C-alpha cells in the first residue's frame, strides 16, 4: 500500500504596506512565522532598498496596484492613520484579509464604508492593538471576567515612557501631527484605552486635559489626563511621554478585591479582602518581537477559521470614538458624551 502523501502546504502571501518602524516589525514577524511569503510596499526608495536587502523580500512602491493584485491574500496596513480606512476598503474589495495597524483612523470618515466592505467581502479584519496577545493580560482579563471579586467599579491606567529615547525619530514622522494620527492620545494612550474597554465595556463619556509640556520638536500633546465613564465604571487615565521610567500600570478595583497589571514587569496580581500584599502571576520575559510574532500567528489562525484573539473592527471603532471624544473634550474644556459623535456603525 502506498503511503498517503501529506497535503502540500501553501503559505499565505502577505503584503505589508508601509515599512516605517511598525511596518518593518510586522514584516519581520510575519516572516518569522514560517507560514507566509511577505512582500513589502514602501514609497521611500532608500528604506525600500534597505528592507529588501535586510529581509530578502520582494518590494514595490505602488500600493494601489499591489493591493489589487491577485497574488496576495493578506494585506497589512501600516501607513499613516488617514490612509488606513481607504486602503483597507480597497483591500477588502479586492478580496483580501486585512490587518490594520492602530489606531483605526484619525476620523470617522469612511468607517461605515469599511464595515460595509467587510460584510460584502466575507474576509477577516482585525486591528493591531498588541495588548490583546500579551499572555498576562489575557490571563488577567479572564480572571476579571469570572467575577470572583464581583463587578469592577473603578479602573486606572498610569502610563509613561521616555518617548524621545525609545522613538528618537518621532519629530519627523506621523507623531508630530494629530491629522496623521500623532500626539499622545492617538499614538500611546489608545493602547490602554482599547484594552480597558475590552474589560469594562465601551466608554460613554470623557473629560480630558492634555498639553505639550516637554518633548522637543513637536507641539502635539505629550501629557494627558482623562476621566471617563464606562457604564457604571469610573476610569482614570494618565500619560507622560517624557518621564524617564518606562512604566505602565493598570488597576481594576472591584467590590471584593483588586487586580493590578504591571506591563513593565510583565505580570498581574490580585489583592483579596484581608490580604497583606499582592499575589503576583509572572509571565516569561519576552523577546523584542515575541508578542508581534504571536499577533501574526493569531491573524493567520483567524483567516484559517480559528476564533479571533485580536481586536475586532467594532472594538477599534469604539476606541477611535474615544480618541476623538478626548481630543474634543480637551479643545472644548468640557465633558463629551460619545453618543454625540456621529458613528454610523
N, C-alpha and C positions, 0 to 999 in steps of 0.2 A: 504494500500500500504506500502510495506516495504521500509524504508529509504535506499537510496543508500549509501553504505559504502564508506568512503574516501579511496583512494588508500594507501596502506601501504608504508610508507617512508623507503626506504632502503639507509642508509648512504653510502657515499663513504668510501673505505678502503685505507688509506694513509700510505705509508711507508716513513719515514724520515731517510735518510742515513747520518750519521754523527751528533753527538749530542754535538758538541762544543757550544760555545756561541750562534752563529746564528742558528745552528740546533735545539738547545733546544728551542729557541724562536719560530721557525717555528712549532715545535711540539706543544708547548703550545698554539699557536694562531690558528692552525688548529683545535685543540681540543676544543678551546673556541667557534668556530663557531657553534658547535652542529650539524654539517652536516656530520661528518665523524668519523670513528674509526681510531685511529692512532697507528701505531707500530713503535718502534724506533730500528734503527740498529746502533750499536756502537762497535768498537773493544776494546776500553779501558774498562776493566772489572769493575773498581770502578765507572767510570762515567756511564756505562750501568746500574749498580745496583741503583745508585742514581736517575737516570731518571725513572727507573721502580718504585721505592719507592715514588718519588715525584708526578708523574703524573698517577700512577696506570695503566700503559700501558704495553703491551707485548713488549719484547725486543728480539733481536737476534744479533749475532756477524758476521753473514755470509751474506754479501751484495749480492754476486753473486746469491746465491740460493734464497734469498728473492726477488730480482728483477724478477727472472724467475717464481716465484710462481704465480699461477692463483688467489691467494687470494686478491691481490692488484690491484686497477685500477689507482692509482695515486702514483708517486714516486717524492719525493722532495730531490734533490741532494745538500747536504750541506758539502761535503767533500772538501779537498784542491783542488785548481783550476786544477792541472794536471789530476784529476780524473773526472772532470765534464763531459767532452765530451764522454769518453768511457762508463761511467756509464749511461749517458743519452741515448746513442745509444743502449746499452743493454736493457734499459727500453722500448724504442720505439719498438725495435724488439720483445719484449715480449708483446706488445700491451698496454702499459701504457701511460697515460698522464704524462708529466714531467714538473716540475717547477725546474729551475736550479738557484742556488744562484750565485750572481755576484762575480767576472767577469765571462764571459762565459768560458774562459780558460786563460792559460798563453802563448799560442802559437796557430798558425793557423792549426797545425797538427790535422787531423781528423774532422775539422769543416765541410768540404764539405760532408763527410760521414754522419755527423749529419743531415745536411739538407736533404740528400737522405733518411735517415731512417725516418725522419718526413714525407716526402712525401709518402713513402711506407706504413707507418702505418696508416695515416689519423688521428693520435692523435694530441692533443693540446700540444704546448710547449710554455713556457714563461720563462723569466729570471727576477730574483727578484731584479730589481732596484726599490727600495722602493719609490723614489720620485714620481713615476707615480700614486700613490694613495693619495698623500698629497692634500687635498681639495683646499688649497690656491694656490698650484702650478698648479693644473688643471684649476682653475679659471683664473690665470694669463696667462697661455698658450692660453686659449680660447680667452681672450681679445686681445692678440697679433695676434692671427690668424684672427680676424675680421678686422684687418688692420686700425683701427681708427686713429692711429698715423703714418700710412704709413709703408713702409718696414723697418725692423730692419737693421741697418748698422754696429752696434758695440755692443758687449756684453762683460761683465766682470764677473768673479767669484772670490771672495776673501773669502777664507775658512781657518779655523783653529780651533784647539782644543788642550787641554792638554791630548794627547793620552795616556800618561803614567798613568794618573789618571783614565780616562774612561775605558781603557783596560789594567789593570796592568799586565796581563799575556802575553802581546804582544811579549816579547822577547823569549818566549818558544813555540810559535805556528807558523803557516804558515807565519805570517807577517815578520819574520826575514830573509826570503829568497825570492828573486824575482822569483826563479824557482818554488816556491809553491804559487805564487800569492801575495807575500808580497811587502812591500815598499809603499810609499805614492801614487805613480801613479796608481798602480793596485788596491790598497785597499781603498783609500779615494777619490782621485781626480776623479776616474771613475764615481762616482755618479753625480756630476755636469756636467761632460762631456757628459754623456749619456742623461741627461735631456736637456741640452742646444742644443745638436744635435736634439732632438725631436722638438725644437722650430725653429731653423735656418737651419736645414739640416746637412748632413754629413760633416765631416772635410776633407778638401782637402790636407792641408799641415801643418806641425808644426815645430817650433823651440823650443827647451827645454833646460833649465838649471836646474839641481837638485843636491842636496847634502845631505849627512848626517851631521847635524850640532849639534844636542843636545841629542836625545833620547839615553839613556844608554842601553848597552847590545845588540845593533844591529849595522849593518853597512849600511843597505839599506837607501835610501833617505827618510828624514823626512820633507824636504822643497823642493818645486817645483815651478818653473816659466815656463809657456808655452805661446807662442804666436802662434795663429792658424788662418788659413783662412778657412772659411766655405762658399764656393762660393764667393759672394761679401761682406760677413760679416767678419769683423775682430773681433777676440775673444781673450781675455786675461784671463789666469787662474793663481791664486797664491794659494799656500797651505802651511801652517805651522802646523806641528803636535806636536809642543812643546809649542806654545803660551798658555798663561793662559786663556784668554776668549774663550769660546766655541761659536764661531760666524761664520756664513756663509751668505754672501750677494751676490746676483746675480742682475745684472742690464742690461737692454736692452735699447739701445738708438736708437730711430727711427727718421725719418725725422721730425716728428711733435710732438714729445713728448718722454718721457722715462717711463719705468716700472722698479720698484725696488722690489726685493723679499728679505725679511729678514727671513731666515729659523729659526734662533734662537728666533724670536718673532712670528713665525707662521703668517706672514702677507705679503701682497703685496700692492704696491701703484702705483699711476700714477702721473706724473708731466706734465701737459699740457702747451702749449705755454702761457706765461703771468701769470702763476700761481706763488704764493708766497711760496708755500710749497707742500709737497706730500699729496695726498688724499689716506688715508690708508683703506684697507679692511682686517679686522682682522678675524682670524679663532679661533674657540674654542680651548682652551689649551687641547692637547690630553693626554690620559693616557700613561703609559710606552709602552703598546702593541697596542694602538689604530690603528696605521697605519698598523701594521703587521697583525692584525685581519682583517682589510679591504682588505689587499692583499690576504689573504687566501680566503676570501669570493669571491674576484674578480676572482681568479683562478678557484674556484669551479663553479662560474657562467659561466666562459668561457668554461669549459668542458661540461656544460649543454646546450651549444648552444647560450649563450648570447655574444654580441660583446666584444672583448678583451679590457680591460682597462690597461693591463700590458705591459711591454717592450717585444717586439717581438724578435724572434730569429734573424731576419735580423738586427734590431737595435742594439742588443747586439753584433753581429758580427762586425758591423761598429765601435762600441766603443772599441772592442778588437783591431781592427786595429789602432785606436788612441793610445791605451796603448803601443802597440809595436812600433809605429812610434815615440812616445815621448821618449821611452827608447833608441831607435836607434839614435834619434837626439841628445840626451844628450851624449851618448857614442861617437858619431862621430863629435860632435861640428858642426852641420850642419842642414840645413832645409831638412826635409824628406817629400816627396810627397807620400801620402798614396797609390796612384796608383802603386808605386814601390814595394809595398808589394804584393806578390802573394796571391790572395784571390779568390779561386775557388768557390764562392757562390754568 
